[in-house]
């Protein structure tokens, strides 16, 4: 998606909406976080967004995800600006300083093509969101793609929804983007914007 | 909002989001509808979007709203492409043919600066939405800014939400954009995209 091309966002999946919002906020040299590395596509996207002066921190508890992502970024020649951690995103605060991060992306659920019983969980997801909020610079955002279809997904979606509905409105504005008329409960996109 | 400028949409009110979505869809020569003319700002916006070859149809049950809007458009030199009707938006289907309209904008509630007891009502709003759906061309959209704060607003919001949640998913996709962490129940934006 180039900035000046017609966006056709209404035809896109919500994961593409998340990227679109990220693209609007990120500038060269920014620090961004992929809180759920998975197959590394968002990590790669963020690495492209931040440019050669920027940095991307990626977290995953599955070594196989990190290995795949390392390969993907290496092939793209962008590995030097990416730091991958074999750790839960709930610990991301220990690797980063307050008010330094422009974007934190979450794509919840299981690793596509991996073990579907290994899913993100409400407790650690909320811990990770709590850790991510103070990291954001002014005009920074957190994007969360939250699923409702797989076993355990609805509990996590509800927990995220309740948590984000109660965060400080004097600093953050939380947008929720939902597709209504679908039988199969599509994902929901949350965008947290630190506006002050 | 120019197409190629950085959009900063996250800092904008949802009425501006509605305009942004409209801007993505409309081309010169299109036919658009302002279903709730009010002070005429959306009518003017649509008249600018459709260009000299396009047409805008506007509906309002308050003559004072239509008079103001006529003046606004006349001053902007755009009145020749605008057709204003002193009628309920629930009758908009009688003025327009199927599959010809690119955009229908609804901004529900009362006329700002007018009589706050004169509000859009669930029954007529749903009738108007029902009338608007078959008018949309492929890739056309309906935007609805629905309020929850004034007396009677929540009933209307709930009715719109239920109605739009049940429309044909094989033809239309309904997005709901909501701001979560606010005490004062901000408006909600619905965007109906006819994708087929």
Interface residues (C-beta under 8 A of the other chain):
Chain A: X3 X4 X6 X7 X8 X9 X10 X11 X21 X24 X25 X141 X161 X164 X165 X166 X167 X168 X169 X172 X173 X174 X175 X176 X177 X178 X179 X180 X181 X182 X183 X190 X191 X193 X195
Chain B: X3 X4 X6 X7 X8 X9 X10 X11 X21 X24 X25 X141 X161 X164 X165 X166 X167 X168 X169 X172 X173 X174 X175 X176 X177 X178 X179 X180 X181 X182 X183 X190 X191 X193 X195
